[in-house]
Amino acid sequence: MANTIAQNIADVEQRIGRACQEAGRAREEVTLIAVSKTKPVSCLEEAYACGCRDFGENKVQELTEKYEILPKDIRWHMIGHLQRNKVKYLIGKVFLIHSVDSLRLAEEISKESAKKNVTTSILVEVNVAGEESKFGIRTKEEALALVEGIASLPCIRIEGLMTIAPYVENPEENRRYFQMLKQLSVDIMHKNIDNVCMDVLSMGMTGDYEVAVSEGAVYVRVGTGIFGERDYTVSV
Ligand SMILES: *Cc1c(COP(=O)(O)O)cnc(C)c1O
């Protein structure tokens, strides 16, 4: 029989704790995001009962539907590719948008946030491995230019960087990508751009979150490791 969500969370928690300890980091420096895309509300409630308050979704409609139903102390993370015409539905509900990869998208977030009189926190998504199939900024120069562009917009705050590392058998293969993201955040920080904070690194998924923690992840995004395999054939 498959493990329960509670057992999975206990296991992930233990591994994060161990990775923090080995890296000389405090456990509080790392936040576990339960990636609940495609999963029914009952699964999120189970995770919530175990203490999870950070949930990650990759579709706007699914996030907002679950937002309406579930307790209001949940911090919702938008981790998927975001279309500009959907931004308005997210603003005021989302805690952090991890997937900003263009100035036009940032401008839309800024505009909609101003309308609702809120400031929206975002991360810039960087495709450090340069994979063709993935979204995100490819080069350091592009990342810097985007950060500088976003910094001048009102009602949007850059907190750091996010990356989706390649799918690999051996998580050690992704260590260099996590190091590259960290280095890029340090380089950007040293530019001392007004209104730019580089405290957050969102990196590490089910297959490689322990390596990501050892390289400085602030958010790890774990789906399969908590909820089990996703079934894309059923609609939620
Ligand atoms: C689905 C997804 C995850 C979680 O992936 P798992 O391998 O199931 O842990 C993390 N980050 C992003 C951006 C995702 O889309």
The ligand as a Gaussian input file, in Angstrom:
#p B3LYP/6-31G(d) Opt

LIG

0 1
 C        5.127000      20.110000     -10.511000
 C        6.173000      21.066000     -10.065000
 C        6.954000      20.805000      -8.912000
 C        6.849000      19.534000      -8.101000
 O        7.394000      18.455000      -8.804000
 P        7.648000      17.039000      -8.084000
 O        8.730000      16.428000      -8.882000
 O        6.352000      16.309000      -8.162000
 O        8.044000      17.321000      -6.680000
 C        7.870000      21.767000      -8.527000
 N        8.044000      22.916000      -9.211000
 C        7.309000      23.203000     -10.305000
 C        7.533000      24.488000     -11.002000
 C        6.361000      22.287000     -10.771000
 O        5.659000      22.583000     -11.868000

